[in-house]
Amino acid sequence: MTTKHPKQLYLLFFTEMWERFSFYGMKALLLAYMVTQLNFDEPKGYAILGAYSALVYTMPMFGGMLADKFLGYRRAIIFGGIMMAIGHIVLAIPQDWSFFYGMAFIICGNGFFKPNISSLVGTLYENNDPRKDSGFSLFYMGINVGAALGGLLCGYVGQQINWHYGFGLAGIFMVLGLIVFIIGKSSLKEKGLPLTNKLNEKVAGFIKIEYLIYLLTLVVLPVIVTLFNYYEALDSIMLVLAVISVAYILYVASKLEKVAKFKLLSALIMVVVSTFFWAFYEQNAGSLNLFAMRNVDMHVFGLELPALSVNNFLPPAWVVALSLLFAALWPWLNKRGWEPSTPAKFALSFIFVAMGFFTFYLACQASLDHGLIPLVAFAGGYFFIICGEMCISPVGLSMITKLSPVNIVGLMMGIFFFFTAIGEFLAGKIGALMSIPKNIVEANNPVLSLPYYASVLLQISIYSAGIGVLIFFLVPVLKKWMADIR
């Protein structure tokens, strides 16, 4: 079998790269913008960041389902890209109303874009093609090239020049990603087209289903803005949606023959477990942003680096550096019969995250007298965390396309991102545990703020290691359920 990847992978690579530039470039600014410019107190800032992150990863569940049943992946990607571009442009407007409405457009757009471009990657390979995990690792590298550049450039422009210019820069690259996809989509041929011919059917005899989907998406915008103002209600909403989504997949599984049923159930278990990974990992967009600003020594060769840019550059930069390694590692291990199974990779992801946060903790303990941990220790902790990410995120995307029935791949990809949303929501609550009292923030003394971070960093490390060990015990059962899929 050829080891070369389909040329269409590179179209999707560059489309996703520029879209993620915009997405993570904007996200790099959110918490710091709310705390320093909108004067939100830290717990409120964490809560709204958690609400945004939860909603942005909840909508793919609906976008994936609508693509499966009506739009197809390609239409969904284009519509989602347009919505996200509008969102970034709105955020660039220096008006009070623009902040929540800009985020609402991005949330809805991401719901259509994110699950369906990942599902489209899956259509380029057969299920047991050993290139599939490798292909998703390369695709994931594209995500993080964009994220690294976006976090670095938008973080710098926003923090050092003008916050709204930073948001606007993100929007320019979202438009670029959309143009790349539209120009190159003909190379996909029949891939990503609707599986049914329902789009032109009319509802109530006067409006096509396709246009109704677009219209209802616009109607959702003010609902999302309302949720930002009543973010406490999201606790109940997320719980209800989680129960409904799991119940629906169990219902779908009950209709399948035995082998397909257990494949889907194994996928569902790993999706649910991934929630805790994202709850720990997504501290990088919240608490670790403020930690970097307050308690990391950003001086290198006599220069002081902008903390916001550095923190949002490090994780995707490590992904870019490690993606090619992991993309080559899995096929190399596979040829020798040594490649870990998908459940084992999930377990390893938690062990790596535990090592990363423990590195942060050790650096804190060694720096209690002056309050600033070395940048090299900060970067080193992220090395382990990103090794964990490489074992779960691209592998998880690949796993969904291998274990899900073909008619619900988009939905399952959406549910995968929905449980990421729950993790993001929990990340906001964990981050709030590291909130620094206002009098210490005003004192601007790193010695006083460091202990608040250190204790929670240690707890994250312990819980992550425990979950990793638990998953290792479940590996034999999950491998059996996955049957011929590895």
Long-range contacts (C-beta under 8 A, 24 or more apart in sequence): 1-129, 1-130, 1-131, 3-131, 3-331, 5-124, 5-131, 5-134, 5-135, 5-138, 6-124, 6-125, 6-135, 7-187, 8-124, 8-187, 8-188, 8-191, 9-121, 9-124, 9-135, 9-138, 9-139, 11-180, 11-181, 11-184, 11-185, 11-187, 11-188, 12-117, 12-120, 12-121, 12-139, 12-142, 12-181, 13-138, 13-139, 13-141, 13-142, 14-142, 14-177, 14-180, 15-77, 15-117, 15-177, 15-178, 15-180, 15-181, 15-184, 16-117, 16-139, 16-142, 16-143, 16-146, 16-177, 17-142, 17-143, 17-145, 17-146, 17-177, 18-146, 18-173, 18-174, 18-176, 18-177, 18-180, 19-81, 19-84, 19-113, 19-117, 19-146, 19-173, 19-174, 19-177, 19-178, 20-142, 20-143, 20-144, 20-146, 20-147, 20-150, 21-146, 21-147, 21-149, 21-150, 21-170, 21-173, 21-174, 21-177, 22-84, 22-85, 22-88, 22-146, 22-150, 22-170, 22-171, 22-172, 22-173, 22-174, 22-177, 23-84, 23-106, 23-110, 23-146, 23-147, 23-150, 23-170, 23-174, 24-146, 24-147, 24-150, 24-151, 24-312, 24-316, 25-149, 25-150, 25-151, 25-153, 25-154, 25-155, 25-166, 25-169, 25-170, 25-173, 26-88, 26-91, 26-106, 26-150, 26-154, 26-166, 26-167, 26-170, 27-285, 27-312, 28-150, 28-151, 28-154, 28-155, 28-158, 28-285, 28-289, 28-308, 28-309, 28-312, 29-154, 29-155, 29-158, 29-159, 29-163, 29-166, 29-167, 29-308, 30-285, 31-285, 31-286, 31-289, 31-290, 32-158, 32-159, 32-289, 32-290, 32-293, 32-308, 33-158, 33-163, 35-290, 37-163, 38-99, 41-438, 42-290, 42-432, 42-435, 42-436, 42-441, 43-432, 43-435, 46-286, 46-287, 46-428, 46-429, 46-431, 46-432, 46-435, 47-231, 47-232, 47-428, 47-432, 48-228, 48-231, 49-285, 49-286, 49-428, 49-431, 50-231, 50-234, 50-286, 50-424, 50-425, 50-426, 50-427, 50-428, 50-429, 50-431, 51-227, 51-228, 51-231, 51-234, 51-425, 51-428, 52-103, 52-107, 52-228, 53-282, 53-285, 53-421, 53-424, 53-425, 53-427, 53-428, 54-234, 54-238, 54-421, 54-422, 54-424, 54-425, 54-428, 55-107, 55-224, 55-227, 55-234, 55-421, 56-106, 56-107, 56-110, 56-111, 56-421, 56-424, 57-110, 57-114, 57-417, 57-418, 57-420, 57-421, 57-424, 58-111, 58-238, 58-241, 58-417, 58-418, 58-421, 59-107, 59-108, 59-110, 59-111, 59-112, 60-110, 60-111, 60-114, 60-115, 60-413, 60-414, 60-417, 60-418, 61-111, 61-115, 61-241, 61-245, 61-411, 61-414, 61-415, 61-417, 61-418, 62-111, 62-414, 63-110, 63-111, 63-112, 63-113, 63-114, 63-115, 63-116, 63-410, 63-414, 64-115, 64-116, 64-119, 64-409, 64-410, 64-411, 64-412, 64-413, 64-414, 64-415, 64-417, 65-410, 65-411, 65-414, 66-112, 66-213, 67-112, 67-115, 67-116, 67-119, 67-410, 68-195, 68-407, 68-408, 68-409, 68-410, 68-411, 69-196, 69-198, 70-194, 70-196, 70-198, 70-199, 70-209, 70-210, 70-213, 71-112, 71-194, 71-199, 71-210, 71-213, 72-192, 72-193, 72-194, 72-195, 73-116, 73-117, 73-119, 73-120, 73-123, 73-191, 73-192, 73-410, 74-120, 74-185, 74-188, 74-192, 74-193, 75-194, 75-199, 75-210, 76-112, 76-113, 76-116, 77-112, 77-113, 77-116, 77-117, 77-120, 77-181, 77-192, 78-178, 78-181, 78-182, 79-109, 79-112, 79-214, 79-217, 80-108, 80-109, 80-110, 80-111, 80-112, 80-113, 80-114, 80-116, 81-109, 81-113, 81-174, 81-177, 81-178, 81-181, 82-109, 82-178, 83-108, 83-109, 83-112, 83-217, 84-109, 84-110, 84-113, 84-174, 85-109, 85-171, 85-174, 85-175, 85-178, 87-171, 88-167, 88-168, 88-170, 88-171, 88-174, 89-168, 89-171, 91-164, 91-167, 91-168, 91-170, 91-171, 92-164, 92-165, 92-167, 92-168, 92-171, 93-164, 94-164, 100-224, 100-225, 100-228, 100-229, 101-221, 101-225, 102-167, 103-224, 103-228, 104-220, 104-221, 104-222, 104-224, 104-225, 104-228, 105-221, 107-224, 108-217, 108-220, 108-221, 108-224, 111-414, 112-217, 114-417, 115-410, 115-413, 115-414, 115-416, 115-417, 116-192, 116-410, 116-413, 118-397, 118-400, 118-413, 119-400, 119-401, 119-409, 119-410, 119-413, 120-188, 120-191, 120-192, 121-397, 121-401, 122-397, 122-398, 122-400, 122-401, 122-402, 122-409, 123-191, 123-192, 123-401, 124-191, 125-401, 127-401, 127-402, 127-485, 128-402, 128-484, 128-485, 128-486, 130-330, 130-331, 130-334, 131-331, 132-398, 132-401, 132-402, 133-330, 133-394, 133-395, 133-398, 134-327, 134-328, 134-330, 134-331, 135-327, 135-398, 136-394, 136-395, 136-397, 136-398, 137-323, 137-326, 137-327, 137-330, 137-390, 137-394, 138-323, 138-324, 138-327, 139-394, 139-397, 140-319, 140-323, 140-390, 140-393, 140-394, 140-397, 141-319, 141-320, 141-323, 141-324, 141-327, 143-316, 143-319, 144-315, 144-316, 144-317, 144-319, 144-320, 144-323, 145-316, 145-320, 146-173, 146-177, 146-316, 147-312, 147-315, 147-316, 147-319, 148-313, 148-316, 148-317, 148-319, 148-320, 150-312, 151-309, 151-311, 151-312, 151-313, 151-316, 152-309, 152-312, 152-313, 153-309, 155-306, 155-308, 155-309, 155-311, 155-312, 155-313, 156-306, 156-308, 156-309, 158-308, 159-306, 159-308, 159-309, 160-306, 195-407, 234-425, 238-421, 238-422, 238-425, 241-418, 242-418, 242-419, 242-422, 245-415, 245-418, 246-272, 249-412, 249-415, 252-405, 252-408, 256-405, 259-483, 260-405, 262-480, 262-481, 262-482, 262-483, 263-403, 263-404, 263-481, 263-482, 263-483, 263-485, 264-403, 264-404, 264-405, 264-412, 265-481, 266-343, 266-403, 266-478, 266-481, 266-482, 267-399, 267-400, 267-403, 267-404, 267-412, 268-415, 269-474, 269-478, 270-342, 270-343, 270-346, 270-396, 270-399, 270-478, 271-396, 271-400, 271-412, 271-415, 271-416, 271-419, 272-419, 273-346, 273-467, 273-471, 274-346, 274-392, 274-396, 274-416, 274-419, 274-420, 274-423, 275-419, 275-420, 275-422, 275-423, 275-426, 276-350, 276-423, 276-426, 276-463, 276-464, 276-467, 277-346, 277-349, 277-350, 277-353, 277-388, 277-392, 277-423, 277-464, 278-419, 278-420, 278-422, 278-423, 278-424, 278-426, 278-427, 279-422, 279-423, 279-424, 279-426, 279-427, 279-430, 280-353, 280-357, 280-427, 280-430, 280-460, 280-463, 280-464, 281-353, 281-385, 281-388, 281-389, 281-423, 281-427, 282-423, 282-424, 282-427, 283-427, 283-430, 283-431, 283-460, 284-311, 284-312, 284-315, 284-382, 284-385, 285-312, 285-427, 286-427, 286-428, 286-431, 287-430, 287-431, 287-434, 287-453, 287-456, 290-434, 290-436, 291-434, 291-453, 292-378, 294-436, 294-446, 294-449, 295-364, 295-367, 295-371, 295-372, 295-373, 295-446, 295-449, 295-450, 295-453, 296-372, 296-373, 296-375, 296-378, 297-372, 297-373, 297-374, 297-375, 298-375, 299-375, 300-375, 305-375, 310-375, 314-378, 314-379, 314-382, 315-382, 315-385, 315-386, 315-389, 318-379, 318-382, 318-383, 318-386, 319-386, 319-389, 319-390, 322-386, 322-387, 322-390, 323-390, 323-394, 326-390, 326-391, 326-394, 339-486, 341-475, 341-478, 341-479, 341-482, 341-486, 342-395, 342-399, 342-478, 342-482, 342-485, 342-486, 343-471, 343-474, 343-475, 343-478, 343-479, 343-482, 344-472, 344-475, 345-391, 345-392, 345-395, 346-391, 346-392, 346-395, 346-396, 346-471, 347-468, 347-469, 347-471, 347-472, 347-475, 348-388, 348-391, 348-468, 349-388, 349-389, 349-391, 349-392, 349-468, 350-388, 350-464, 350-465, 350-467, 350-468, 350-471, 351-388, 351-464, 351-465, 351-468, 351-469, 352-384, 352-385, 352-387, 352-388, 352-391, 353-384, 353-385, 353-388, 353-460, 353-461, 353-464, 353-468, 354-460, 354-461, 354-462, 354-464, 354-465, 354-468, 355-384, 355-461, 356-381, 356-382, 356-383, 356-384, 356-385, 356-386, 356-388, 356-461, 357-381, 357-385, 357-457, 357-458, 357-460, 357-461, 357-464, 358-457, 358-458, 358-461, 359-384, 360-453, 360-457, 361-454, 361-457, 361-458, 361-461, 364-450, 364-451, 364-453, 364-454, 364-457, 365-454, 367-450, 368-447, 368-450, 368-451, 368-454, 369-447, 370-446, 370-447, 371-445, 371-446, 371-447, 371-448, 371-449, 371-450, 372-446, 373-450, 402-485, 403-482, 403-485, 430-456, 430-460
